[in-house]
Each structure stands twice: as structure tokens, then as C-alpha cells.
Amino acid sequence: MQTINVNGYDMAYLDIGQGAGDGPPLVCVHGSLCDFRIWSSVLGPLTRRHRVIAPSLRHFFPDRWDGVGETYSTAQHVDDVIAFIEKLDTRPVDLMGHSRGGNICFRVAQRRPDLLRKLILAEPGGELDATLDPAYQPGPSPLAAQIATSAEAIVKGDIDGGLQIFLDALEGPGAWRRLPATPKQLLRDNATTLVGQTRDQRPLLSRADAEAIRTPTLFIGGANTKGAFPRVLHALAANVKGSRTEIIPNATHPMFEQAPQKYCEIVLTYLAED
């Protein structure tokens, strides 16, 4: 693990596979309740052909944040990822994000396409506005409401109870109970970031946002993912010019953990193309 000072914050990151391949590094941005460790199942195959750089966003592990303050937001994380890439020793980079991290990477591509060669979005998070969702209604989404309930439990000290609410809402009843000990601990290590997420005023995703993306883009989804993530993925993919979509059979939102071989095959093939 290394650290680099980004916008006044010491951001921890992994830098693996230096010297692997001649292409740009692949920067991987994790999603909610995760950190750089979430990519462990795909690091082996990816680093045989690419230098992989995986940061932990502000306030995520190894940071031990108390959930207090206004420095956790999508806007801050977008600023941080841009500054992080600017400090790397080589640019442009390939940028990959999952879930909330996919939303962050999407916004980075909007603002700074000059920093990127290719963009990979694995079921990016976010909420669609009326230009992308004919059924749009103002107010918090069902998932946002579940996150708020989870955060309330975490603030009261019921870490596992709050995480169970979150994971069961995402993956279905019993998901937390079935989760092995190691990924459970990863979620516990980042539990307080969910408190910050409830205060995040994340802008809605619009057709104009999608049409503004000029970086070659690959969308990856799980065939069995439920809820809003497939709607967001397909709405964005339909409006990002020239984008491609790959769906992994028998997988849900954590698709690169469930099907790492197939996920890496898709990513490596895409990155190898001119």
C-alpha cells in the first residue's frame, strides 16, 4: 500500500503490475462500503497484462472515519480522482468503476476526458432524471431510503444490523447472512461511509450527461441484477455514443467477485482493442 496527498488528503492505493504490458495503467474505483481490497479477485489476471492502480476513496479503509463532517460527497470524490490521476507518473489512463465508483468515473469522464483513454463502468450507480426515465418522480429512490435506514442503525452502533439492511436491499433477503466472514469485515471497516452517503447531494444523471461522454466506454452488467442498476446501465449505454455493453450470465451486482474469470476476459479484451 502507498499513499499520495490529494486535495489535502492522504489517499491510500495499491499499485500492482508495473512493467506488465505497454499500455496505460488501469485505475480502478470501488463502490459504496468498499475499498481497494474489493478488487482482489481480479487483480491476478489483470496485472499479468496491465499495471493496476486501485485507490481507496476519501474516508474509506484504511481511514477510520467517524462519519462526522461534510467532506464525504460524490463531488469531493470526483475532484479527488481527477487530482489522483493528475499526480500519476503516466497519463492518459484507463478508468474502471463499479457501482457508486462507476458514477464517479462517469463524472470524471465528463469533466476531464483528456485524462482518459478508455472508460469501463460496471453497473454504475446513480439516479436518472426525466430525460432518461419516463417514470421519474422527484424524491429519494427506494434504495436511497434503504441506505438512510441502514445509516440510522449504524449511527446507533448497530453496525451489523445496518449492513444487513443495506445488503439485503441490494442483493435480496438473507444476503448478509450468507456472506462469508472476510467480505463482511470489509463492509464493517467502511460502515460509517454510509452515514456520509445519506448526506450526499448527488446530481441526477441526464441524457445530456450521457451524450457528453466522448471517451470510448464499456458497460458491464450482471444478468441477474435486480432494481435500479440495470435501468441506469441501459439508459446510459443507449446514449453514450459508440459504447458497448457486456452482460455476465448468472451474476448480480458484485459480478467481478462472482465471475472473476469472465469479468477479466471482458475487460482485457476491451482494453486490448485499438
C-alpha positions as CSV (number, residue, x, y, z in Angstrom):
1,M,0.0,0.0,0.0
2,Q,1.1,3.5,-0.8
3,T,-0.3,7.0,-0.2
4,I,-0.3,10.2,-2.1
5,N,-1.6,13.6,-0.9
6,V,-4.7,14.5,-3.0
7,N,-6.5,17.8,-2.2
8,G,-5.1,17.8,1.3
9,Y,-6.0,14.1,2.0
10,D,-3.6,11.2,2.1
11,M,-5.2,8.8,-0.3
12,A,-4.1,5.1,0.1
13,Y,-3.8,3.0,-3.0
14,L,-2.4,-0.2,-4.5
15,D,-0.1,-0.1,-7.5
16,I,0.5,-3.6,-8.9
17,G,1.9,-5.0,-12.1
18,Q,4.3,-2.3,-13.0
19,G,6.0,-3.3,-16.2
20,A,3.1,-5.5,-17.3
21,G,2.3,-4.6,-20.8
22,D,3.0,-1.4,-22.7
23,G,-0.4,0.3,-22.4
24,P,-1.7,2.9,-19.9
25,P,-2.4,1.9,-16.3
26,L,-5.9,0.7,-15.3
27,V,-7.2,2.8,-12.4
28,C,-10.0,1.0,-10.5
29,V,-12.5,2.9,-8.4
30,H,-14.5,0.9,-5.8
31,G,-18.2,1.5,-4.9
32,S,-20.1,2.0,-1.6
33,L,-18.9,0.4,1.6
34,C,-15.8,-1.0,-0.3
35,D,-12.2,0.0,-0.7
36,F,-9.2,-1.1,-2.8
37,R,-9.4,-4.7,-1.4
38,I,-12.7,-5.3,-3.3
39,W,-10.7,-5.8,-6.5
40,S,-8.6,-8.8,-5.0
41,S,-10.5,-11.4,-7.1
42,V,-9.5,-9.9,-10.4
43,L,-6.0,-8.4,-9.6
44,G,-4.2,-11.6,-10.6
45,P,-5.5,-11.8,-14.2
46,L,-5.5,-8.0,-14.8
47,T,-2.0,-7.4,-13.5
48,R,-0.5,-10.0,-15.8
49,R,-1.2,-7.7,-18.7
50,H,-1.7,-4.3,-17.1
51,R,-0.4,-2.1,-14.3
52,V,-3.4,-1.8,-12.0
53,I,-3.8,1.2,-9.6
54,A,-6.6,0.9,-7.1
55,P,-7.2,3.8,-4.7
56,S,-9.4,3.9,-1.6
57,L,-11.6,7.0,-1.8
58,R,-11.6,9.6,0.9
59,H,-12.8,8.3,4.3
60,F,-12.7,4.6,3.2
61,F,-10.4,1.9,4.7
62,P,-7.6,2.2,5.8
63,D,-9.0,5.5,7.1
64,R,-11.1,5.2,10.2
65,W,-13.7,7.9,9.7
66,D,-16.3,8.8,12.4
67,G,-18.9,9.9,9.9
68,V,-18.8,13.5,11.1
69,G,-18.4,16.4,8.7
70,E,-19.2,17.4,5.1
71,T,-16.1,16.1,3.3
72,Y,-17.8,12.9,2.0
73,S,-19.6,13.5,-1.3
74,T,-19.6,12.5,-4.9
75,A,-18.3,15.9,-5.9
76,Q,-15.4,15.6,-3.5
77,H,-14.6,12.1,-4.7
78,V,-14.7,13.2,-8.4
79,D,-12.3,16.0,-7.6
80,D,-10.1,13.5,-5.7
81,V,-10.0,11.0,-8.6
82,I,-9.1,13.7,-11.1
83,A,-6.3,15.0,-8.8
84,F,-5.1,11.5,-8.2
85,I,-4.8,10.7,-11.9
86,E,-3.0,14.1,-12.5
87,K,-0.4,13.0,-9.9
88,L,0.4,9.7,-11.6
89,D,3.6,9.3,-13.5
90,T,1.8,8.4,-16.7
91,R,-1.3,9.6,-18.5
92,P,-3.8,9.0,-20.0
93,V,-5.2,6.1,-18.0
94,D,-7.9,3.5,-18.5
95,L,-10.5,4.1,-15.8
96,M,-12.8,1.5,-14.3
97,G,-15.5,2.0,-11.7
98,H,-18.1,-0.2,-10.0
99,S,-21.5,0.9,-8.6
100,R,-21.0,4.3,-6.9
101,G,-17.5,4.2,-8.2
102,G,-18.9,3.9,-11.7
103,N,-20.9,7.1,-11.1
104,I,-17.7,8.9,-10.0
105,C,-15.8,7.6,-13.1
106,F,-18.6,8.7,-15.3
107,R,-18.4,12.3,-13.9
108,V,-14.6,12.2,-14.3
109,A,-15.0,11.3,-18.0
110,Q,-17.5,14.2,-18.3
111,R,-15.1,16.7,-16.9
112,R,-11.6,15.5,-17.9
113,P,-11.7,13.3,-21.0
114,D,-8.1,14.4,-21.6
115,L,-7.0,12.2,-18.7
116,L,-8.6,9.0,-20.1
117,R,-8.1,6.5,-22.9
118,K,-10.9,4.1,-22.2
119,L,-13.8,4.0,-19.6
120,I,-15.3,0.9,-18.1
121,L,-18.4,1.2,-16.0
122,A,-19.6,-1.9,-14.1
123,E,-23.3,-1.2,-13.2
124,P,-22.7,2.5,-12.3
125,G,-24.9,3.9,-9.5
126,G,-27.0,7.0,-9.7
127,E,-30.5,8.2,-10.2
128,L,-31.9,9.0,-13.7
129,D,-33.8,12.2,-14.4
130,A,-36.9,12.6,-16.5
131,T,-34.8,12.8,-19.8
132,L,-33.7,9.2,-19.2
133,D,-36.5,7.7,-17.2
134,P,-40.1,8.4,-18.3
135,A,-41.4,7.2,-14.9
136,Y,-39.2,9.6,-13.0
137,Q,-40.7,11.0,-9.8
138,P,-39.0,13.5,-7.5
139,G,-37.7,12.3,-4.1
140,P,-35.4,9.6,-2.8
141,S,-35.3,6.3,-4.6
142,P,-36.2,3.1,-2.8
143,L,-32.5,2.2,-2.5
144,A,-31.7,5.7,-1.1
145,A,-34.4,5.2,1.5
146,Q,-32.9,1.8,2.5
147,I,-29.5,3.4,2.8
148,A,-30.9,6.0,5.1
149,T,-32.4,3.3,7.3
150,S,-29.1,1.4,7.3
151,A,-27.2,4.6,8.3
152,E,-29.6,5.2,11.2
153,A,-28.8,1.8,12.6
154,I,-25.0,2.3,12.1
155,V,-25.1,5.7,13.9
156,K,-26.8,4.0,16.9
157,G,-24.0,1.5,17.0
158,D,-25.7,-1.5,15.3
159,I,-23.1,-2.0,12.6
160,D,-24.1,-5.5,11.5
161,G,-27.8,-4.6,11.7
162,G,-27.3,-1.6,9.4
163,L,-25.2,-3.5,7.0
164,Q,-27.8,-6.3,6.8
165,I,-30.5,-3.8,5.8
166,F,-28.2,-2.4,3.1
167,L,-27.0,-5.7,1.6
168,D,-30.4,-7.4,1.8
169,A,-31.9,-4.4,0.0
170,L,-29.2,-4.7,-2.7
171,E,-29.0,-8.5,-3.1
172,G,-32.2,-9.9,-1.6
173,P,-33.3,-11.2,1.7
174,G,-30.6,-13.3,3.5
175,A,-27.7,-11.8,1.5
176,W,-25.9,-10.5,4.7
177,R,-26.3,-13.8,6.5
178,R,-24.9,-15.8,3.6
179,L,-21.8,-13.5,3.2
180,P,-18.5,-15.1,4.2
181,A,-16.5,-13.6,7.1
182,T,-13.9,-11.8,5.1
183,P,-16.2,-9.6,2.9
184,K,-18.4,-9.0,6.0
185,Q,-15.3,-7.4,7.7
186,L,-14.6,-5.3,4.6
187,L,-18.1,-3.9,4.9
188,R,-17.7,-3.3,8.6
189,D,-14.5,-1.4,8.0
190,N,-16.3,1.1,5.8
191,A,-19.7,1.2,7.6
192,T,-19.6,4.8,8.6
193,T,-19.2,6.0,5.0
194,L,-22.8,5.0,4.6
195,V,-23.6,7.8,7.0
196,G,-21.9,10.3,4.7
197,Q,-23.7,8.9,1.7
198,T,-27.0,9.8,3.1
199,R,-26.0,13.5,3.0
200,D,-24.5,13.3,-0.5
201,Q,-26.4,15.6,-2.9
202,R,-25.5,13.6,-5.9
203,P,-26.8,15.2,-9.2
204,L,-29.2,13.2,-11.3
205,L,-28.0,11.5,-14.5
206,S,-29.4,13.1,-17.7
207,R,-29.4,12.4,-21.4
208,A,-27.2,15.4,-21.9
209,D,-24.7,14.0,-19.4
210,A,-24.6,10.7,-21.3
211,E,-24.3,12.4,-24.7
212,A,-21.4,14.5,-23.4
213,I,-19.2,11.4,-22.9
214,R,-16.6,11.1,-25.6
215,T,-14.3,8.5,-24.1
216,P,-14.7,5.0,-25.6
217,T,-16.9,3.3,-23.0
218,L,-17.7,-0.3,-22.0
219,F,-20.7,-1.1,-19.7
220,I,-20.7,-4.4,-17.8
221,G,-23.7,-5.8,-16.0
222,G,-24.9,-8.9,-14.2
223,A,-27.7,-10.8,-15.9
224,N,-29.5,-11.3,-12.6
225,T,-29.1,-7.9,-11.0
226,K,-32.3,-6.5,-9.7
227,G,-33.5,-3.0,-9.0
228,A,-32.3,0.3,-10.5
229,F,-28.8,-0.7,-11.6
230,P,-29.8,-2.4,-14.9
231,R,-32.1,0.6,-15.7
232,V,-29.2,3.0,-15.1
233,L,-26.8,0.9,-17.1
234,H,-29.0,0.5,-20.2
235,A,-30.2,4.2,-20.1
236,L,-26.7,5.5,-20.1
237,A,-25.4,2.9,-22.6
238,A,-28.2,3.9,-25.1
239,N,-27.0,7.5,-25.0
240,V,-23.2,7.3,-24.7
241,K,-22.1,7.4,-28.4
242,G,-20.4,4.2,-29.6
243,S,-20.5,2.5,-26.2
244,R,-20.6,-1.3,-25.8
245,T,-22.5,-3.4,-23.3
246,E,-21.5,-6.8,-22.0
247,I,-23.8,-8.8,-19.6
248,I,-22.3,-11.6,-17.5
249,P,-24.7,-14.6,-17.2
250,N,-25.8,-15.8,-13.7
251,A,-24.2,-12.8,-12.0
252,T,-25.6,-9.9,-9.9
253,H,-24.2,-6.6,-8.8
254,P,-20.9,-7.9,-7.4
255,M,-20.2,-9.6,-10.8
256,F,-16.4,-9.4,-10.7
257,E,-16.4,-11.3,-7.4
258,Q,-19.0,-13.9,-8.6
259,A,-17.5,-14.4,-12.1
260,P,-13.9,-13.1,-12.0
261,Q,-12.7,-15.1,-15.0
262,K,-15.4,-13.9,-17.3
263,Y,-15.2,-10.3,-16.0
264,C,-11.4,-10.2,-16.6
265,E,-11.9,-11.8,-20.1
266,I,-14.3,-9.0,-21.0
267,V,-12.1,-6.2,-19.6
268,L,-8.8,-7.5,-21.0
269,T,-10.4,-8.0,-24.5
270,Y,-11.7,-4.5,-24.5
271,L,-8.5,-2.9,-23.3
272,A,-6.5,-4.7,-25.9
273,E,-8.6,-3.3,-28.8
274,D,-7.3,-0.2,-30.7
